[in-house]
Amino acid sequence: MTARATDAHRAAVLGSPIAHSLSPQLHRAAYRALGLGDWTYDRFDVDEAALPGFFAGLGPEWAGLSLTMPLKRAVIPLLDGITDTAASVEAVNTVVFHPDGRRTGDNTDIPGLVAALHEQGVEKVESAAILGAGATASSALAALARICTGEVVAYVRSEQRADEMRGWGERLGVQVRTADWSDAARAFDAPLVISTTPKGGTDHLVGEVPARTGTLFDVVYDPWPTPLAAAWQERGGSVLSGLDLLVHQAVFQFEQFTGDTRPVLAAMREAGLKAL
């Protein structure tokens, strides 16, 4: 355990909408598990226009913030610096308030994705596929930059999205090939498939799941399992959910906010499952 040299004991998640966020349940469970009774974690509905004013009103008791949409890029001009990980995808989901007054940003989604895959025994893959091309897809590409040794095929709905994914690939040093969404079932031939689509986005592909599958990482966590994840499991494939990503990225946030490195993953996961 590493002690945090500050009196700050408040943290929260910001976004709009925010009522659905499980972050308070996860972080509070970690506080309870480690006996951190003087730490609090709240949620605030804050949009891009309100973000500067919210920041201006924060006192020295604040240790950190978790950020969700639409704030992950809007926050960057308000910070004193961001990590290379956050800069790689131009997105911050974690703000740390330092004792010297600095406010820095990080992105824990990327190491969270990698940690979740490692937990399931996925250390390296020769190729991978991504379904979708939104904000989560860029984080998935950044994670694959750490574990994929070959080509990543991104299945997208428009040429604009295809250009964006190829651009992210060049920036992140990942060999990216794009394919049309109508061919998305071909993704299932890859040893690792990361689905970044919203709820219902892959339901039409359920009948295309092959008899032999690799690993599916479906970032949806409610409802769970998704039809695609259920079909994947029925065929004996390995499946990870959005909750796996959520808890792993939250562990990294918790450690940065509190300075406490004792294990909290199990407590967070239990709280997340209970909330769902």
N, C-alpha and C positions, 0 to 999 in steps of 0.2 A: 504493500500500500504506500502511495505517495501522498503526503499531506498537501492540501492546497493552501497557499499563504494568503488568504483573503477572508473577509467576513461575509462575502457574498454567498447567499444561500437560496436564491430564487432562480428558477428557470421556467420556460414556457414554450409552447408551440404556437406559431403564428401562421395564418393563412386565411383564405376566403374562398369557399366556405371552410369551416374548421370543425363543426360539431361532430363529424364522423371520425376524427382523428383518434387513434388508439395510443398516441404518445403519452398522454397523462397516465394512463393505466400502467404502461411499461415502466416509465421512470419512477413513478411512485412505488411500484412493486420493488424496484431495486433499492430505493431508500429504505423501505421496510425491511428488506432482507439483510441489509447491512447496518441497521439501527441508526440511520441518518435522520433522526427525528426533527432536526432543525432545517431540513431542506423541503422546499415546496416546488410543485410543478403544476402550471396552469395552462389554459388555452385561451387565445384571444383571436377574435375575428378581425383581421387587419388586411386591408387591400393595399395596392401599390401607392395610392394617393395618401393614405394614412400612415404609411410606414415611417417617413422621416419624423413626423410628430411623435409617434410612439417611441422611437429611439431617443428623442430629445428628452422625454420624460422619465427615462430609466435612471435609477439611483445606484449607489455603490453596492447594494445588496444583490445585484444581478450577476449571475455567473455565466449564463448562456441562453441561447435561443435555438429551437428547432424551427426550420422554415419549410413550408410546403407551398404549393402553387397559390397565388401567382408571384411569389416573392423571391424566388431563387436567383433571379438575375437583377431584379430591382434593388436588392440590398447591397450589391457590390459597391456602388459609389459612396455608400455610407460607412464603409469599412476602412481600416488603416492598412489592410493587406489581406490577401487570400493565399491559400496553399497552392502548390503546383497541381495537386489533384483537382481542386476546385477550378483552377484556371484552365485545365485541360478540357473541360466541358462547359466552361463559362456559367457555372451554376453552383450556388452555395446553399446547403441545407443545414448548416451548423454555424452559429456565431458564438465565439468565445470572448468573454469579457475578462481582460487580464488585470491583475492588481495595479499595474502602472497606468491604467486607463485606456490601453489599446483595445480595439475591437477587431478581431480577425475572423475570417471565414474559411470554412473547410467544406468538403463534400464527403460524407461518410457512406453515401449510397454505393460508391464504387468499391471501397474495401469491404463494405457489407455484402455485396454480391459475391465477391471473391471468397470471403470467409464462409458464407452459406454454402457455396459449392465445395469448398474444402471440407466442411463438416460432413458432406455427403460422399466424400472420397474422390471428388472431381478436382484433381490437381492440375492436369494438363490435358488439352484436347488438340487433335490435329486439324479440326475444322469445326465450324459452328454455324447456326442459323439464327436470325432474329426476325420475329414477326412484329411488324410495326416500325414506325420511324418517328415517334414523338420524343419528348424530353427524356423518358426513361430509356429509350433506345440508345441515346448517346452515352448514358452511364453504363449501359450494358456493353457497348463497344469499348469503353475505357476499361471495364473489367476484363473483357476478352483480350485486350492488349497485354494483360499480365499472364494469361493462361493458355491462349490459343496460339499454336505455332504455325497455322496455315490460314486458309481463306475463310472469311465470314460472308455468308450470303444474307442480304437483308431483303425481305419481301415487303414491298411498299405499294401504296395506292396511286401514286402520281409521280410524274417525272421530277417535279419540284422536290418531293421527298427523297427521291432517288439521288438527286444532286446533293442534297443536304447530307445524306448518309455517306456518300462517297467523300464529301468534304471532311466529315468527321473522321473517316478512316484515314485520310491523308494526314490530318492533324495529329491523330493518335498513334500513327504508325501501324495501322491494321490494314491488311489486304481485304478490301471490301468489294464484293460484287453485288449488284442489285438485280432483283427480279420482280416481275409484276405480281401483285397480290393474287391474281387469278391462279397462279401456280404455287400458292402457299403450301399446299400439301407436300410438295417436294422437299420442304424444310425437314420433314420427318426422317429423311435419310441421314441427317447429320447426327453425330454422336452427342451433341448438345444443342438443344433448341431453347431459346429464351423468348417467351411470348410477352410482349410489352403492350398488348392491346387492352382496351378497357373491357369491363364486364360484357360478355356476349359477343365479343369481337371474333372469337375463334369457334363459336358453337357449330358453324356450318362445316367445320373440318373434322368433326368427331368420327364420321364414317371412313375417313381416310387414314386413320392411325394404323400403321402396319403391324404385323404380327410380332415383329422383333423391333424393339425401340431402344434408344439410348436414354439420355437424361432430359427431362423437361423442367424448365424453370418458368412457372407461370406467375407473373407478378401480381395477379389478382389474389385477394385474400378473403373477400366477402362478396358473394357466398362461396363457400369452399366445401368440397372440391368443385372446380369448374367442370362442365361437361367434358372438355378436352382432358383435364387432369384425371378425371374418373376413368375415361377410356384408356388413357395411358397406363394407369395403374392396373386396370383389368388385363392388360397385355404384359404385365410384369415389368414395366419400365420404372425407372427411378424418377420421382417427382418432388420438386420443391415448390413452395407457395410464396406468395407475397409476404406472408407472416414471417417466413424465414429471413427474407430481406429486411423486413421491418425491425425485427429484434436484433439482428446483427449490426445494422447501422446504428440502432439506438444504444447498443453497448459502447460503441466508439464515442457517441455523443456523451453518454454518462461519464466515461473516463475523462473526457476533455473538460466537462463542466466541473466535476468534483475533484479530479486528481486522484480518485480512488480506483485502483486496478484490480480489486478483488472480484471474483467471478459473480456475475449477475445474469448471465444468459438464461439459465434455467428459470429463475424467478420471473424474468421478463416474458419468456415464452409461455409459462403457465398463466400469467396475467392476460396475455393476448388471447390465448385459447379460451379462457373463461369469459372474456369480453365478447368474443364472437359466438 
